[in-house]
Amino acid sequence: MDTVVAPLITEEERARRQKAVTTGRDSVRLEGFHLPPEVEALNARYVAGELTSDELTAAIKRAVG
């Protein structure tokens, strides 16, 4: 039997988060830098609703700190 898991956030919230991550990534690239894979993985978890904004910030600080 397959288990169906409800989304953690709405599609609208997912889209808002994706836009915020994309904007941040573009800003970093304009400054001549690239986000490390660890940060991109954290961003993906944030967009999926697995992390709050505060949790994302704390995790990024630990990853690159």
All heavy atoms as TSV, in Angstrom:
chain	resi	resn	atom	element	x	y	z
A	1	MET	N	N	0.833	-1.174	0.000
A	1	MET	CA	C	0.000	0.000	0.000
A	1	MET	C	C	0.885	1.248	0.000
A	1	MET	O	O	1.792	1.371	0.791
A	1	MET	CB	C	-0.906	-0.030	1.232
A	1	MET	CG	C	-1.745	1.217	1.388
A	1	MET	SD	S	-2.749	1.195	2.867
A	1	MET	CE	C	-4.203	0.439	2.220
A	2	ASP	N	N	0.608	2.165	-0.918
A	2	ASP	CA	C	1.361	3.420	-0.997
A	2	ASP	C	C	0.841	4.413	0.031
A	2	ASP	O	O	-0.352	4.536	0.243
A	2	ASP	CB	C	1.248	4.030	-2.385
A	2	ASP	CG	C	1.953	3.203	-3.443
A	2	ASP	OD1	O	2.912	2.499	-3.074
A	2	ASP	OD2	O	1.551	3.259	-4.607
A	3	THR	N	N	1.766	5.123	0.645
A	3	THR	CA	C	1.400	6.151	1.604
A	3	THR	C	C	1.445	7.499	0.900
A	3	THR	O	O	2.431	7.835	0.252
A	3	THR	CB	C	2.379	6.171	2.791
A	3	THR	OG1	O	2.367	4.885	3.405
A	3	THR	CG2	C	1.989	7.220	3.796
A	4	VAL	N	N	0.371	8.259	1.035
A	4	VAL	CA	C	0.315	9.592	0.458
A	4	VAL	C	C	0.643	10.589	1.564
A	4	VAL	O	O	0.040	10.567	2.626
A	4	VAL	CB	C	-1.083	9.893	-0.128
A	4	VAL	CG1	C	-1.159	11.320	-0.638
A	4	VAL	CG2	C	-1.418	8.897	-1.221
A	5	VAL	N	N	1.619	11.440	1.296
A	5	VAL	CA	C	2.036	12.433	2.273
A	5	VAL	C	C	1.531	13.797	1.805
A	5	VAL	O	O	1.781	14.201	0.671
A	5	VAL	CB	C	3.573	12.460	2.420
A	5	VAL	CG1	C	4.006	13.539	3.387
A	5	VAL	CG2	C	4.080	11.095	2.853
A	6	ALA	N	N	0.829	14.478	2.680
A	6	ALA	CA	C	0.315	15.799	2.344
A	6	ALA	C	C	1.469	16.792	2.252
A	6	ALA	O	O	2.444	16.684	2.991
A	6	ALA	CB	C	-0.681	16.255	3.405
A	7	PRO	N	N	1.370	17.758	1.349
A	7	PRO	CA	C	2.419	18.778	1.264
A	7	PRO	C	C	2.541	19.537	2.579
A	7	PRO	O	O	1.553	19.750	3.281
A	7	PRO	CB	C	1.940	19.699	0.150
A	7	PRO	CG	C	0.740	19.088	-0.453
A	7	PRO	CD	C	0.287	17.984	0.424
A	8	LEU	N	N	3.749	19.932	2.907
A	8	LEU	CA	C	3.991	20.659	4.144
A	8	LEU	C	C	3.565	22.122	4.039
A	8	LEU	O	O	3.240	22.747	5.048
A	8	LEU	CB	C	5.475	20.581	4.501
A	8	LEU	CG	C	6.025	19.174	4.720
A	8	LEU	CD1	C	7.528	19.222	4.917
A	8	LEU	CD2	C	5.357	18.527	5.916
A	9	ILE	N	N	3.566	22.662	2.821
A	9	ILE	CA	C	3.179	24.051	2.593
A	9	ILE	C	C	2.293	24.107	1.355
A	9	ILE	O	O	2.260	23.173	0.552
A	9	ILE	CB	C	4.409	24.967	2.416
A	9	ILE	CG1	C	5.285	24.478	1.261
A	9	ILE	CG2	C	5.210	25.079	3.707
A	9	ILE	CD1	C	6.440	25.392	0.911
A	10	THR	N	N	1.594	25.229	1.179
A	10	THR	CA	C	0.758	25.388	-0.005
A	10	THR	C	C	1.615	25.599	-1.241
A	10	THR	O	O	2.791	25.960	-1.155
A	10	THR	CB	C	-0.184	26.603	0.149
A	10	THR	OG1	O	0.608	27.792	0.202
A	10	THR	CG2	C	-1.060	26.474	1.385
A	11	GLU	N	N	1.013	25.411	-2.391
A	11	GLU	CA	C	1.722	25.644	-3.651
A	11	GLU	C	C	2.100	27.121	-3.778
A	11	GLU	O	O	3.179	27.444	-4.288
A	11	GLU	CB	C	0.855	25.213	-4.836
A	11	GLU	CG	C	1.556	25.312	-6.173
A	11	GLU	CD	C	2.826	24.480	-6.265
A	11	GLU	OE1	O	2.948	23.433	-5.614
A	11	GLU	OE2	O	3.744	24.902	-7.013
A	12	GLU	N	N	1.255	27.998	-3.283
A	12	GLU	CA	C	1.561	29.432	-3.331
A	12	GLU	C	C	2.785	29.749	-2.472
A	12	GLU	O	O	3.647	30.533	-2.866
A	12	GLU	CB	C	0.361	30.257	-2.859
A	12	GLU	CG	C	-0.814	30.228	-3.811
A	12	GLU	CD	C	-1.667	28.969	-3.687
A	12	GLU	OE1	O	-1.526	28.211	-2.688
A	12	GLU	OE2	O	-2.479	28.742	-4.594
A	13	GLU	N	N	2.854	29.150	-1.287
A	13	GLU	CA	C	4.011	29.363	-0.415
A	13	GLU	C	C	5.265	28.765	-1.033
A	13	GLU	O	O	6.340	29.355	-0.975
A	13	GLU	CB	C	3.764	28.771	0.971
A	13	GLU	CG	C	4.939	28.870	1.924
A	13	GLU	CD	C	5.350	30.289	2.289
A	13	GLU	OE1	O	4.649	31.268	1.944
A	13	GLU	OE2	O	6.402	30.446	2.933
A	14	ARG	N	N	5.143	27.596	-1.650
A	14	ARG	CA	C	6.291	26.984	-2.318
A	14	ARG	C	C	6.811	27.905	-3.418
A	14	ARG	O	O	8.018	28.130	-3.550
A	14	ARG	CB	C	5.925	25.611	-2.899
A	14	ARG	CG	C	7.167	24.853	-3.408
A	14	ARG	CD	C	6.836	23.909	-4.539
A	14	ARG	NE	N	6.321	24.587	-5.710
A	14	ARG	CZ	C	7.048	25.285	-6.589
A	14	ARG	NH1	N	8.336	25.428	-6.447
A	14	ARG	NH2	N	6.492	25.864	-7.618
A	15	ALA	N	N	5.903	28.479	-4.197
A	15	ALA	CA	C	6.306	29.385	-5.281
A	15	ALA	C	C	6.962	30.648	-4.719
A	15	ALA	O	O	7.951	31.142	-5.279
A	15	ALA	CB	C	5.096	29.750	-6.140
A	16	ARG	N	N	6.429	31.181	-3.616
A	16	ARG	CA	C	7.018	32.366	-2.992
A	16	ARG	C	C	8.435	32.061	-2.522
A	16	ARG	O	O	9.366	32.844	-2.739
A	16	ARG	CB	C	6.161	32.823	-1.812
A	16	ARG	CG	C	6.645	34.138	-1.192
A	16	ARG	CD	C	5.975	34.411	0.135
A	16	ARG	NE	N	6.392	33.491	1.176
A	16	ARG	CZ	C	7.568	33.512	1.805
A	16	ARG	NH1	N	8.478	34.395	1.477
A	16	ARG	NH2	N	7.854	32.635	2.741
A	17	ARG	N	N	8.599	30.895	-1.901
A	17	ARG	CA	C	9.921	30.498	-1.413
A	17	ARG	C	C	10.895	30.286	-2.561
A	17	ARG	O	O	12.060	30.672	-2.481
A	17	ARG	CB	C	9.817	29.224	-0.567
A	17	ARG	CG	C	9.142	29.456	0.769
A	17	ARG	CD	C	8.989	28.165	1.525
A	17	ARG	NE	N	8.375	28.390	2.823
A	17	ARG	CZ	C	8.652	27.693	3.916
A	17	ARG	NH1	N	9.531	26.696	3.857
A	17	ARG	NH2	N	8.058	27.961	5.050
A	18	GLN	N	N	10.428	29.665	-3.643
A	18	GLN	CA	C	11.296	29.439	-4.799
A	18	GLN	C	C	11.754	30.769	-5.387
A	18	GLN	O	O	12.926	30.933	-5.740
A	18	GLN	CB	C	10.582	28.614	-5.866
A	18	GLN	CG	C	11.457	28.283	-7.065
A	18	GLN	CD	C	12.667	27.459	-6.679
A	18	GLN	OE1	O	12.528	26.352	-6.193
A	18	GLN	NE2	N	13.867	27.993	-6.882
A	19	LYS	N	N	10.837	31.729	-5.474
A	19	LYS	CA	C	11.200	33.040	-5.995
A	19	LYS	C	C	12.245	33.704	-5.103
A	19	LYS	O	O	13.212	34.295	-5.599
A	19	LYS	CB	C	9.958	33.921	-6.111
A	19	LYS	CG	C	10.245	35.268	-6.714
A	19	LYS	CD	C	8.986	36.084	-6.889
A	19	LYS	CE	C	9.332	37.438	-7.482
A	19	LYS	NZ	N	8.138	38.265	-7.662
A	20	ALA	N	N	12.078	33.608	-3.793
A	20	ALA	CA	C	13.039	34.207	-2.863
A	20	ALA	C	C	14.418	33.559	-3.005
A	20	ALA	O	O	15.451	34.261	-3.019
A	20	ALA	CB	C	12.540	34.073	-1.427
A	21	VAL	N	N	14.455	32.246	-3.126
A	21	VAL	CA	C	15.734	31.535	-3.276
A	21	VAL	C	C	16.386	31.908	-4.604
A	21	VAL	O	O	17.591	32.169	-4.664
A	21	VAL	CB	C	15.515	30.000	-3.155
A	21	VAL	CG1	C	16.729	29.226	-3.657
A	21	VAL	CG2	C	15.200	29.628	-1.714
A	22	THR	N	N	15.601	31.961	-5.654
A	22	THR	CA	C	16.140	32.319	-6.969
A	22	THR	C	C	16.691	33.739	-6.960
A	22	THR	O	O	17.788	33.991	-7.489
A	22	THR	CB	C	15.063	32.165	-8.052
A	22	THR	OG1	O	14.643	30.790	-8.083
A	22	THR	CG2	C	15.581	32.573	-9.427
A	23	THR	N	N	15.978	34.663	-6.345
A	23	THR	CA	C	16.445	36.045	-6.251
A	23	THR	C	C	17.758	36.124	-5.478
A	23	THR	O	O	18.699	36.809	-5.892
A	23	THR	CB	C	15.374	36.932	-5.582
A	23	THR	OG1	O	14.184	36.890	-6.374
A	23	THR	CG2	C	15.848	38.363	-5.431
A	24	GLY	N	N	17.840	35.410	-4.365
A	24	GLY	CA	C	19.073	35.383	-3.579
A	24	GLY	C	C	20.232	34.789	-4.354
A	24	GLY	O	O	21.350	35.319	-4.340
A	25	ARG	N	N	19.975	33.695	-5.044
A	25	ARG	CA	C	21.023	33.039	-5.843
A	25	ARG	C	C	21.507	33.978	-6.945
A	25	ARG	O	O	22.708	34.118	-7.183
A	25	ARG	CB	C	20.484	31.744	-6.455
A	25	ARG	CG	C	21.508	30.978	-7.274
A	25	ARG	CD	C	20.926	29.756	-7.961
A	25	ARG	NE	N	20.332	28.829	-7.023
A	25	ARG	CZ	C	19.031	28.527	-6.991
A	25	ARG	NH1	N	18.184	29.072	-7.843
A	25	ARG	NH2	N	18.584	27.650	-6.113
A	26	ASP	N	N	20.564	34.648	-7.619
A	26	ASP	CA	C	20.937	35.581	-8.680
A	26	ASP	C	C	21.777	36.733	-8.132
A	26	ASP	O	O	22.742	37.165	-8.765
A	26	ASP	CB	C	19.687	36.120	-9.382
A	26	ASP	CG	C	18.973	35.062	-10.212
A	26	ASP	OD1	O	19.557	33.979	-10.452
A	26	ASP	OD2	O	17.827	35.324	-10.605
A	27	SER	N	N	21.434	37.224	-6.958
A	27	SER	CA	C	22.194	38.304	-6.331
A	27	SER	C	C	23.621	37.869	-6.037
A	27	SER	O	O	24.581	38.605	-6.313
A	27	SER	CB	C	21.503	38.743	-5.041
A	27	SER	OG	O	22.252	39.737	-4.390
A	28	VAL	N	N	23.764	36.674	-5.511
A	28	VAL	CA	C	25.097	36.137	-5.200
A	28	VAL	C	C	25.905	35.987	-6.484
A	28	VAL	O	O	27.095	36.342	-6.528
A	28	VAL	CB	C	24.969	34.790	-4.449
A	28	VAL	CG1	C	26.300	34.055	-4.385
A	28	VAL	CG2	C	24.417	35.020	-3.049
A	29	ARG	N	N	25.282	35.513	-7.538
A	29	ARG	CA	C	25.983	35.338	-8.815
A	29	ARG	C	C	26.418	36.673	-9.409
A	29	ARG	O	O	27.494	36.770	-10.005
A	29	ARG	CB	C	25.116	34.561	-9.792
A	29	ARG	CG	C	25.039	33.100	-9.447
A	29	ARG	CD	C	24.275	32.306	-10.452
A	29	ARG	NE	N	24.267	30.898	-10.078
A	29	ARG	CZ	C	23.409	30.025	-10.527
A	29	ARG	NH1	N	22.463	30.388	-11.370
A	29	ARG	NH2	N	23.467	28.766	-10.134
A	30	LEU	N	N	25.570	37.699	-9.251
A	30	LEU	CA	C	25.947	39.022	-9.753
A	30	LEU	C	C	27.186	39.555	-9.046
A	30	LEU	O	O	27.929	40.357	-9.607
A	30	LEU	CB	C	24.788	40.005	-9.586
A	30	LEU	CG	C	23.657	39.867	-10.582
A	30	LEU	CD1	C	22.494	40.783	-10.193
A	30	LEU	CD2	C	24.128	40.190	-11.991
A	31	GLU	N	N	27.398	39.108	-7.831
A	31	GLU	CA	C	28.580	39.515	-7.072
A	31	GLU	C	C	29.788	38.641	-7.399
A	31	GLU	O	O	30.863	38.825	-6.826
A	31	GLU	CB	C	28.273	39.464	-5.583
A	31	GLU	CG	C	27.229	40.488	-5.158
A	31	GLU	CD	C	26.872	40.411	-3.688
A	31	GLU	OE1	O	27.687	39.882	-2.902
A	31	GLU	OE2	O	25.788	40.880	-3.336
A	32	GLY	N	N	29.597	37.668	-8.294
A	32	GLY	CA	C	30.704	36.837	-8.740
A	32	GLY	C	C	30.908	35.566	-7.950
A	32	GLY	O	O	31.965	34.938	-8.054
A	33	PHE	N	N	29.919	35.176	-7.165
A	33	PHE	CA	C	30.039	33.974	-6.335
A	33	PHE	C	C	28.988	32.940	-6.741
A	33	PHE	O	O	28.044	33.254	-7.459
A	33	PHE	CB	C	29.858	34.322	-4.854
A	33	PHE	CG	C	30.867	35.303	-4.343
A	33	PHE	CD1	C	30.556	36.646	-4.232
A	33	PHE	CD2	C	32.148	34.894	-3.991
A	33	PHE	CE1	C	31.482	37.568	-3.771
A	33	PHE	CE2	C	33.086	35.805	-3.528
A	33	PHE	CZ	C	32.755	37.139	-3.422
A	34	HIS	N	N	29.190	31.721	-6.266
A	34	HIS	CA	C	28.215	30.652	-6.469
A	34	HIS	C	C	27.914	30.015	-5.123
A	34	HIS	O	O	28.793	29.943	-4.254
A	34	HIS	CB	C	28.761	29.590	-7.430
A	34	HIS	CG	C	28.936	30.103	-8.822
A	34	HIS	ND1	N	27.893	30.182	-9.710
A	34	HIS	CD2	C	30.022	30.586	-9.471
A	34	HIS	CE1	C	28.329	30.683	-10.850
A	34	HIS	NE2	N	29.630	30.937	-10.728
A	35	LEU	N	N	26.688	29.578	-4.954
A	35	LEU	CA	C	26.311	28.910	-3.717
A	35	LEU	C	C	26.872	27.495	-3.705
A	35	LEU	O	O	26.768	26.778	-4.701
A	35	LEU	CB	C	24.789	28.867	-3.574
A	35	LEU	CG	C	24.098	30.220	-3.478
A	35	LEU	CD1	C	22.582	30.030	-3.443
A	35	LEU	CD2	C	24.569	30.990	-2.268
A	36	PRO	N	N	27.454	27.081	-2.588
A	36	PRO	CA	C	27.972	25.710	-2.502
A	36	PRO	C	C	26.824	24.698	-2.513
A	36	PRO	O	O	25.679	25.036	-2.166
A	36	PRO	CB	C	28.727	25.682	-1.177
A	36	PRO	CG	C	28.299	26.876	-0.416
A	36	PRO	CD	C	27.727	27.851	-1.385
A	37	PRO	N	N	27.113	23.470	-2.901
A	37	PRO	CA	C	26.076	22.435	-2.963
A	37	PRO	C	C	25.319	22.255	-1.637
A	37	PRO	O	O	24.119	21.985	-1.648
A	37	PRO	CB	C	26.847	21.167	-3.334
A	37	PRO	CG	C	28.098	21.650	-3.982
A	37	PRO	CD	C	28.412	22.971	-3.357
A	38	GLU	N	N	26.011	22.421	-0.517
A	38	GLU	CA	C	25.353	22.264	0.786
A	38	GLU	C	C	24.259	23.316	0.969
A	38	GLU	O	O	23.182	23.015	1.500
A	38	GLU	CB	C	26.372	22.397	1.935
A	38	GLU	CG	C	27.467	21.369	1.924
A	38	GLU	CD	C	28.640	21.734	1.017
A	38	GLU	OE1	O	28.674	22.834	0.441
A	38	GLU	OE2	O	29.538	20.883	0.883
A	39	VAL	N	N	24.526	24.528	0.515
A	39	VAL	CA	C	23.533	25.594	0.629
A	39	VAL	C	C	22.385	25.354	-0.349
A	39	VAL	O	O	21.217	25.559	-0.015
A	39	VAL	CB	C	24.184	26.975	0.422
A	39	VAL	CG1	C	23.135	28.075	0.342
A	39	VAL	CG2	C	25.180	27.257	1.542
A	40	GLU	N	N	22.700	24.907	-1.549
A	40	GLU	CA	C	21.638	24.599	-2.515
A	40	GLU	C	C	20.718	23.493	-1.979
A	40	GLU	O	O	19.502	23.554	-2.157
A	40	GLU	CB	C	22.237	24.195	-3.862
A	40	GLU	CG	C	22.911	25.329	-4.598
A	40	GLU	CD	C	21.955	26.386	-5.150
A	40	GLU	OE1	O	20.739	26.382	-4.858
A	40	GLU	OE2	O	22.452	27.254	-5.882
A	41	ALA	N	N	21.290	22.504	-1.299
A	41	ALA	CA	C	20.477	21.431	-0.709
A	41	ALA	C	C	19.573	21.990	0.394
A	41	ALA	O	O	18.401	21.605	0.499
A	41	ALA	CB	C	21.373	20.325	-0.163
A	42	LEU	N	N	20.102	22.895	1.189
A	42	LEU	CA	C	19.284	23.533	2.233
A	42	LEU	C	C	18.183	24.379	1.606
A	42	LEU	O	O	17.035	24.362	2.082
A	42	LEU	CB	C	20.167	24.386	3.142
A	42	LEU	CG	C	21.133	23.608	4.036
A	42	LEU	CD1	C	22.161	24.558	4.651
A	42	LEU	CD2	C	20.380	22.846	5.118
A	43	ASN	N	N	18.506	25.102	0.552
A	43	ASN	CA	C	17.490	25.889	-0.142
A	43	ASN	C	C	16.368	25.004	-0.664
A	43	ASN	O	O	15.189	25.372	-0.577
A	43	ASN	CB	C	18.112	26.680	-1.300
A	43	ASN	CG	C	18.880	27.893	-0.834
A	43	ASN	OD1	O	18.658	28.400	0.252
A	43	ASN	ND2	N	19.794	28.352	-1.675
A	44	ALA	N	N	16.710	23.860	-1.209
A	44	ALA	CA	C	15.696	22.927	-1.714
A	44	ALA	C	C	14.788	22.450	-0.582
A	44	ALA	O	O	13.566	22.330	-0.767
A	44	ALA	CB	C	16.357	21.739	-2.406
A	45	ARG	N	N	15.360	22.193	0.573
A	45	ARG	CA	C	14.551	21.781	1.731
A	45	ARG	C	C	13.626	22.905	2.178
A	45	ARG	O	O	12.482	22.675	2.562
A	45	ARG	CB	C	15.449	21.343	2.878
A	45	ARG	CG	C	16.181	20.027	2.598
A	45	ARG	CD	C	17.005	19.569	3.779
A	45	ARG	NE	N	16.142	19.367	4.928
A	45	ARG	CZ	C	16.552	19.438	6.201
A	45	ARG	NH1	N	17.807	19.694	6.476
A	45	ARG	NH2	N	15.705	19.251	7.192
A	46	TYR	N	N	14.103	24.144	2.109
A	46	TYR	CA	C	13.285	25.294	2.458
A	46	TYR	C	C	12.112	25.430	1.482
A	46	TYR	O	O	10.966	25.587	1.892
A	46	TYR	CB	C	14.148	26.558	2.451
A	46	TYR	CG	C	13.365	27.832	2.587
A	46	TYR	CD1	C	12.713	28.158	3.774
A	46	TYR	CD2	C	13.273	28.731	1.523
A	46	TYR	CE1	C	11.995	29.342	3.898
A	46	TYR	CE2	C	12.565	29.913	1.640
A	46	TYR	CZ	C	11.925	30.208	2.832
A	46	TYR	OH	O	11.203	31.372	2.960
A	47	VAL	N	N	12.395	25.351	0.198
A	47	VAL	CA	C	11.346	25.461	-0.824
A	47	VAL	C	C	10.309	24.347	-0.649
A	47	VAL	O	O	9.111	24.576	-0.803
A	47	VAL	CB	C	11.951	25.441	-2.246
A	47	VAL	CG1	C	10.868	25.318	-3.314
A	47	VAL	CG2	C	12.797	26.682	-2.481
A	48	ALA	N	N	10.749	23.164	-0.260
A	48	ALA	CA	C	9.839	22.032	-0.064
A	48	ALA	C	C	9.008	22.160	1.213
A	48	ALA	O	O	8.066	21.395	1.409
A	48	ALA	CB	C	10.636	20.734	-0.032
A	49	GLY	N	N	9.371	23.103	2.076
A	49	GLY	CA	C	8.622	23.285	3.312
A	49	GLY	C	C	9.175	22.523	4.494
A	49	GLY	O	O	8.549	22.474	5.552
A	50	GLU	N	N	10.354	21.954	4.330
A	50	GLU	CA	C	10.959	21.182	5.415
A	50	GLU	C	C	11.640	22.068	6.449
A	50	GLU	O	O	11.880	21.627	7.568
A	50	GLU	CB	C	11.991	20.204	4.849
A	50	GLU	CG	C	11.393	19.148	3.948
A	50	GLU	CD	C	12.459	18.284	3.313
A	50	GLU	OE1	O	13.603	18.237	3.819
A	50	GLU	OE2	O	12.145	17.649	2.293
A	51	LEU	N	N	11.985	23.292	6.067
A	51	LEU	CA	C	12.649	24.234	6.956
A	51	LEU	C	C	11.893	25.561	6.948
A	51	LEU	O	O	11.367	25.967	5.904
A	51	LEU	CB	C	14.086	24.515	6.488
A	51	LEU	CG	C	15.065	23.360	6.438
A	51	LEU	CD1	C	16.365	23.814	5.782
A	51	LEU	CD2	C	15.332	22.823	7.823
A	52	THR	N	N	11.881	26.240	8.082
A	52	THR	CA	C	11.375	27.602	8.127
A	52	THR	C	C	12.485	28.537	7.673
A	52	THR	O	O	13.649	28.127	7.536
A	52	THR	CB	C	10.947	27.994	9.549
A	52	THR	OG1	O	12.122	28.028	10.388
A	52	THR	CG2	C	9.907	27.043	10.121
A	53	SER	N	N	12.158	29.790	7.504
A	53	SER	CA	C	13.167	30.779	7.122
A	53	SER	C	C	14.267	30.875	8.173
A	53	SER	O	O	15.459	30.913	7.838
A	53	SER	CB	C	12.505	32.140	6.924
A	53	SER	OG	O	13.452	33.109	6.589
A	54	ASP	N	N	13.879	30.894	9.443
A	54	ASP	CA	C	14.874	30.959	10.521
A	54	ASP	C	C	15.755	29.720	10.550
A	54	ASP	O	O	16.965	29.812	10.770
A	54	ASP	CB	C	14.193	31.136	11.875
A	54	ASP	CG	C	13.582	32.524	12.052
A	54	ASP	OD1	O	13.966	33.456	11.309
A	54	ASP	OD2	O	12.719	32.671	12.936
A	55	GLU	N	N	15.156	28.556	10.332
A	55	GLU	CA	C	15.938	27.314	10.306
A	55	GLU	C	C	16.900	27.306	9.130
A	55	GLU	O	O	18.040	26.853	9.260
A	55	GLU	CB	C	15.001	26.104	10.235
A	55	GLU	CG	C	14.217	25.868	11.497
A	55	GLU	CD	C	13.110	24.852	11.342
A	55	GLU	OE1	O	12.596	24.659	10.218
A	55	GLU	OE2	O	12.733	24.243	12.370
A	56	LEU	N	N	16.452	27.811	7.986
A	56	LEU	CA	C	17.323	27.887	6.808
A	56	LEU	C	C	18.522	28.779	7.097
A	56	LEU	O	O	19.663	28.397	6.836
A	56	LEU	CB	C	16.553	28.421	5.601
A	56	LEU	CG	C	17.379	28.696	4.344
A	56	LEU	CD1	C	17.999	27.418	3.799
A	56	LEU	CD2	C	16.536	29.405	3.307
A	57	THR	N	N	18.265	29.955	7.644
A	57	THR	CA	C	19.351	30.884	7.955
A	57	THR	C	C	20.359	30.258	8.908
A	57	THR	O	O	21.573	30.328	8.683
A	57	THR	CB	C	18.787	32.186	8.550
A	57	THR	OG1	O	17.905	32.782	7.590
A	57	THR	CG2	C	19.894	33.167	8.909
A	58	ALA	N	N	19.872	29.628	9.970
A	58	ALA	CA	C	20.765	28.996	10.948
A	58	ALA	C	C	21.572	27.870	10.310
A	58	ALA	O	O	22.775	27.729	10.561
A	58	ALA	CB	C	19.962	28.478	12.139
A	59	ALA	N	N	20.925	27.065	9.471
A	59	ALA	CA	C	21.616	25.945	8.831
A	59	ALA	C	C	22.673	26.433	7.850
A	59	ALA	O	O	23.765	25.850	7.768
A	59	ALA	CB	C	20.594	25.042	8.114
A	60	ILE	N	N	22.379	27.502	7.128
A	60	ILE	CA	C	23.378	28.058	6.205
A	60	ILE	C	C	24.559	28.595	6.976
A	60	ILE	O	O	25.718	28.358	6.596
A	60	ILE	CB	C	22.752	29.142	5.295
A	60	ILE	CG1	C	21.795	28.496	4.291
A	60	ILE	CG2	C	23.836	29.950	4.578
A	60	ILE	CD1	C	21.002	29.481	3.469
A	61	LYS	N	N	24.308	29.280	8.075
A	61	LYS	CA	C	25.414	29.799	8.893
A	61	LYS	C	C	26.297	28.670	9.396
A	61	LYS	O	O	27.528	28.788	9.413
A	61	LYS	CB	C	24.873	30.611	10.051
A	61	LYS	CG	C	24.344	31.961	9.634
A	61	LYS	CD	C	23.796	32.728	10.828
A	61	LYS	CE	C	23.274	34.089	10.415
A	61	LYS	NZ	N	22.724	34.834	11.557
A	62	ARG	N	N	25.692	27.552	9.784
A	62	ARG	CA	C	26.481	26.399	10.257
A	62	ARG	C	C	27.259	25.780	9.093
A	62	ARG	O	O	28.402	25.365	9.259
A	62	ARG	CB	C	25.565	25.346	10.882
A	62	ARG	CG	C	25.073	25.695	12.273
A	62	ARG	CD	C	24.400	24.513	12.952
A	62	ARG	NE	N	23.296	23.945	12.197
A	62	ARG	CZ	C	22.026	24.350	12.272
A	62	ARG	NH1	N	21.693	25.347	13.067
A	62	ARG	NH2	N	21.100	23.769	11.557
A	63	ALA	N	N	26.650	25.732	7.921
A	63	ALA	CA	C	27.278	25.081	6.767
A	63	ALA	C	C	28.473	25.866	6.231
A	63	ALA	O	O	29.455	25.263	5.805
A	63	ALA	CB	C	26.246	24.884	5.652
A	64	VAL	N	N	28.389	27.168	6.258
A	64	VAL	CA	C	29.460	27.982	5.667
A	64	VAL	C	C	30.273	28.723	6.709
A	64	VAL	O	O	31.274	29.350	6.369
A	64	VAL	CB	C	28.926	28.986	4.621
A	64	VAL	CG1	C	28.249	28.263	3.483
A	64	VAL	CG2	C	28.006	30.013	5.243
A	65	GLY	N	N	29.822	28.662	7.969
A	65	GLY	CA	C	30.403	29.413	9.056
A	65	GLY	C	C	31.807	29.171	9.334
A	65	GLY	O	O	32.664	29.775	9.756
